[in-house]
Amino acid sequence: MKGRGSALLALSTTVLIWASTFIVSDRVLAETGPAQLTFLRFAIGALVLLPFGIAGGLRMRGLFRSAYVVCGLTGVALYYGLQNVGLLFTSPDSAALLQAALPVLTAMLGLLWLGERLPASRAAGLVLAVLGVLLVVRQGGPRFDVLGNVIVLGGVAAYAYYTAYVRRFCTRIEPVVLASASSVWGLVFLTPWLGWEIAEKGFRPPSTAGWLAITYLGVVASGLTLLLWTFALRKVQASVAGTFTGGIPAVGYLFAVLTGSPLVWSQLMGGAMALAGVILSATGRPEPVPERPERAVSQQERERVDARYHGS
């Protein structure tokens, strides 16, 4: 229970930090391009994480493990990259609406791929969280541009897969090692997009305030949250972590109100409903997570990969 409590605290902290990034990112995007912002924030995050990852045992030869590549692609490059590309074609409201699919997709993967149970309390919390998110983003009429929505939804699906993948294959990897390697591979996959943007539009250097915002996004909203999320997935089921993402648009709306956006009572009620769903899911009786046969197989596979890397 102590481990579960620390995991829930890590998830809550992650949601609070992620919710703050909508405002920060919006202001930085007025100065620079989406590829430049995404690349710079994760470059800073990687620089912060790598010394700790190396101290935890990460080595250059081991950096090529398939788990690190998959996590960097799905949890960093595809999720954040596709989200920012989608915003070029659709509205922020529409993109926020599609985030409601994240806890649903994660819970589905937990059920179908990981064999997790979905107790009644967690199912009810999931429904409340999704309905609350829908109520938050309903006001103002999101613009449904098919291309933009498909792109954003692709990023959401990638992060749901990342969450389930970490839960299934990576729970025995030290969180700081996995977070460091994932951020490095995320940068690798983001580099072509950055090159294209610079070639098309040139490099747009941020202001001093912009660099401070990017530093916050890199150190806190990228490096720290990647570490916290990875740590939490060692302790709780993927469906629990997925439900927490339902609180991101709701808390993000509260941050927007605190920074000057108009208060809309229907959105406030939706935010409260989403947070109630998260709390209901988190405080429900935890299900035991037995060792599954596929986890034992994956460990054997990891041992063979490690042996090959060390030349045995």
C-alpha positions in Angstrom: 0.0 0.0 0.0 2.9 2.3 0.7 4.2 1.7 -2.8 0.8 2.4 -4.3 0.5 5.6 -2.3 3.7 6.9 -3.7 2.7 5.9 -7.2 -0.7 7.8 -6.9 1.2 10.8 -5.6 3.5 10.6 -8.7 0.6 10.4 -11.0 -1.2 13.3 -9.3 2.0 15.5 -9.6 2.4 14.5 -13.2 -1.2 15.6 -14.0 -0.8 18.9 -12.3 2.4 19.6 -14.2 1.0 18.5 -17.6 -2.1 20.7 -17.0 0.1 23.8 -16.7 1.8 23.2 -20.0 -1.1 24.2 -22.2 -0.7 27.9 -21.1 3.1 27.8 -21.1 3.3 26.1 -24.6 0.7 28.4 -26.1 2.8 31.5 -25.1 6.1 30.0 -26.4 4.4 28.9 -29.7 3.8 32.6 -30.4 7.6 33.0 -30.7 8.8 29.7 -32.2 7.6 26.7 -34.2 6.1 23.5 -32.8 9.0 21.2 -33.9 11.5 23.6 -32.4 9.6 23.8 -29.1 9.1 20.0 -28.9 12.7 19.3 -29.7 14.2 21.9 -27.3 12.1 20.9 -24.3 13.1 17.2 -24.7 16.7 18.1 -25.4 16.8 20.0 -22.1 14.9 17.1 -20.4 17.5 14.6 -21.7 20.4 16.7 -20.5 18.9 16.7 -17.0 18.1 13.0 -17.0 21.1 11.5 -18.6 23.6 12.0 -15.7 21.2 10.2 -13.4 20.5 7.5 -16.0 24.2 6.9 -16.5 24.7 6.7 -12.7 21.8 4.1 -12.7 23.6 1.9 -15.2 22.7 3.2 -18.7 25.5 2.6 -21.2 25.9 3.5 -24.9 25.7 -0.1 -26.0 22.7 -0.8 -23.9 20.9 2.3 -25.3 19.9 0.2 -28.4 17.5 -2.0 -26.4 14.2 -2.3 -28.3 12.3 -1.2 -25.2 14.0 2.1 -25.1 13.4 2.7 -28.9 9.6 1.8 -28.5 9.2 4.1 -25.5 11.0 7.0 -27.2 8.9 6.6 -30.3 5.5 6.3 -28.7 5.8 8.1 -25.4 7.8 11.1 -26.7 8.0 11.6 -30.4 4.6 10.4 -31.6 2.5 11.7 -28.7 4.0 15.2 -28.4 4.9 15.5 -32.1 1.5 14.4 -33.5 -0.3 16.6 -31.0 1.6 19.7 -32.1 1.2 18.9 -35.8 -2.5 18.3 -35.3 -2.9 21.7 -33.7 -1.8 23.2 -37.1 -5.0 21.8 -38.6 -7.5 21.8 -35.8 -8.5 23.8 -32.7 -7.1 23.4 -29.2 -10.6 22.6 -28.0 -10.9 19.8 -30.4 -7.4 18.5 -29.5 -8.4 18.6 -25.8 -11.6 16.8 -26.5 -9.6 13.9 -28.1 -7.6 13.6 -24.9 -10.7 12.0 -23.5 -9.9 8.9 -25.6 -6.6 8.4 -23.7 -8.0 6.9 -20.4 -10.4 4.8 -22.5 -7.8 3.4 -24.9 -5.4 2.8 -21.9 -8.1 0.9 -20.1 -8.9 -1.2 -23.2 -5.3 -2.1 -23.6 -5.1 -3.0 -19.9 -8.1 -5.3 -20.3 -7.2 -6.9 -23.7 -3.4 -7.0 -23.7 -2.4 -7.0 -20.0 -5.3 -9.0 -18.7 -6.1 -6.4 -16.0 -9.4 -6.4 -14.3 -11.6 -3.4 -14.3 -13.5 -3.2 -11.0 -16.8 -1.4 -10.8 -15.4 1.6 -9.0 -12.7 2.1 -11.6 -15.1 1.7 -14.4 -17.4 4.3 -12.8 -14.4 6.6 -12.3 -13.4 6.2 -15.9 -16.9 7.1 -17.1 -17.1 10.2 -14.8 -13.6 11.3 -16.0 -14.5 11.1 -19.7 -17.9 12.8 -19.2 -16.3 15.5 -17.2 -13.7 16.1 -20.0 -16.5 16.3 -22.6 -18.3 18.9 -20.5 -15.2 21.0 -20.1 -14.4 21.2 -23.8 -18.0 21.4 -25.0 -18.3 25.2 -24.6 -17.1 27.2 -27.6 -17.7 24.5 -30.2 -14.5 22.7 -31.1 -13.7 22.7 -34.8 -13.7 19.2 -36.2 -11.1 19.2 -39.0 -10.8 15.5 -40.0 -7.1 15.6 -40.8 -6.1 17.4 -37.6 -8.2 15.2 -35.4 -6.9 12.0 -37.0 -3.3 13.2 -36.3 -4.0 14.2 -32.7 -5.9 10.9 -32.1 -2.9 9.0 -33.5 -0.7 10.7 -30.8 -3.2 9.8 -28.1 -3.2 6.2 -29.2 0.6 6.1 -29.2 0.7 7.3 -25.5 -1.9 4.7 -24.5 0.3 2.0 -26.1 3.3 3.5 -24.4 1.6 3.3 -21.0 0.6 -0.4 -21.5 4.0 -1.3 -23.0 5.9 0.1 -20.0 3.5 -1.7 -17.7 4.0 -5.0 -19.5 7.7 -5.1 -20.4 9.6 -2.4 -18.5 8.6 -2.7 -14.8 12.0 -4.2 -14.0 14.0 -1.4 -15.6 15.0 1.4 -13.3 12.7 4.4 -13.9 15.5 6.9 -14.3 17.3 4.7 -16.8 14.1 4.1 -18.9 13.2 7.8 -18.8 16.7 8.9 -19.9 16.9 6.4 -22.7 13.3 7.2 -23.9 14.1 10.9 -24.0 17.2 10.3 -26.1 15.3 8.2 -28.6 12.5 10.7 -28.7 15.0 13.3 -29.8 16.3 10.9 -32.5 12.8 10.6 -33.9 12.0 14.3 -33.6 15.2 15.4 -35.5 13.7 14.9 -39.0 10.7 17.1 -38.2 13.0 19.8 -36.7 15.1 19.7 -39.8 12.1 20.1 -42.1 10.7 23.0 -40.0 14.0 24.9 -40.0 14.5 24.3 -43.7 11.0 25.6 -44.4 10.7 28.5 -41.9 14.1 29.0 -40.5 15.2 29.0 -36.9 13.2 31.3 -34.7 15.2 32.0 -31.5 13.0 32.5 -28.4 13.1 35.5 -26.2 14.6 35.3 -22.7 11.1 34.7 -21.3 10.6 32.0 -24.0 13.8 30.3 -23.0 12.7 30.3 -19.3 9.4 28.7 -20.4 11.2 26.1 -22.5 13.5 25.3 -19.6 10.4 24.7 -17.4 8.9 22.5 -20.1 12.1 20.6 -20.4 13.2 20.1 -16.8 9.8 19.8 -15.1 7.2 19.0 -17.7 9.3 16.6 -19.7 12.2 15.1 -17.7 10.5 15.0 -14.3 7.1 13.9 -15.5 8.6 11.1 -17.7 10.4 9.9 -14.6 7.4 10.1 -12.4 5.1 8.3 -14.9 7.6 5.5 -15.4 8.0 5.1 -11.7 4.2 5.0 -11.1 3.7 2.3 -13.7 5.9 -0.1 -11.7 3.3 0.1 -8.9 -0.2 0.5 -10.4 -2.1 -1.0 -13.3 -2.2 0.8 -16.7 -5.9 1.4 -16.4 -5.4 3.3 -13.1 -2.7 5.5 -14.7 -4.8 6.0 -17.7 -7.8 7.3 -15.7 -5.6 10.0 -14.2 -5.1 11.5 -17.7 -8.8 12.4 -17.6 -7.9 15.1 -15.1 -5.4 16.9 -17.4 -7.9 19.0 -19.4 -10.0 19.7 -16.3 -7.0 20.9 -14.3 -5.7 22.7 -17.3 -9.0 24.7 -17.5 -8.6 25.7 -13.9 -5.1 27.0 -14.6 -6.6 29.0 -17.5 -9.2 30.6 -15.3 -6.6 31.5 -12.8 -4.5 33.2 -15.5 -7.4 35.3 -16.8 -9.7 33.1 -18.9 -13.5 33.6 -18.3 -15.2 31.3 -15.8 -17.9 29.1 -17.4 -19.9 27.2 -14.8 -20.6 24.2 -17.0 -16.9 23.8 -17.6 -16.2 24.1 -13.9 -18.7 21.4 -13.2 -17.2 19.2 -15.9 -13.7 19.7 -14.3 -15.1 18.7 -10.9 -16.7 15.6 -12.4 -13.5 14.6 -14.2 -11.5 15.0 -11.0 -14.1 13.0 -9.0 -13.7 10.2 -11.5 -10.0 10.2 -11.1 -10.3 10.1 -7.3 -12.9 7.3 -7.4 -10.6 5.3 -9.6 -7.5 5.9 -7.5 -9.2 5.2 -4.1 -10.9 2.0 -5.1 -9.7 -1.2 -3.7 -6.5 -2.1 -5.6 -6.5 -5.3 -7.6 -3.7 -7.8 -7.1 -1.3 -7.9 -10.0 -0.1 -11.5 -10.3 3.0 -12.4 -12.3 1.9 -13.1 -15.8 3.6 -15.7 -18.1 4.3 -13.0 -20.7 6.3 -11.1 -18.2 8.6 -14.1 -17.5 9.0 -14.6 -21.2 9.9 -10.9 -21.7 12.5 -11.2 -19.0 14.1 -14.1 -20.8 14.1 -12.1 -24.0 15.7 -9.2 -22.2 18.4 -11.5 -20.8 19.2 -12.8 -24.3 19.4 -9.3 -25.7 21.7 -8.2 -22.8 23.9 -11.3 -23.5 24.1 -10.4 -27.1 25.1 -6.8 -26.4 27.9 -8.0 -24.1 29.2 -10.3 -26.7 28.3 -13.7 -25.0 
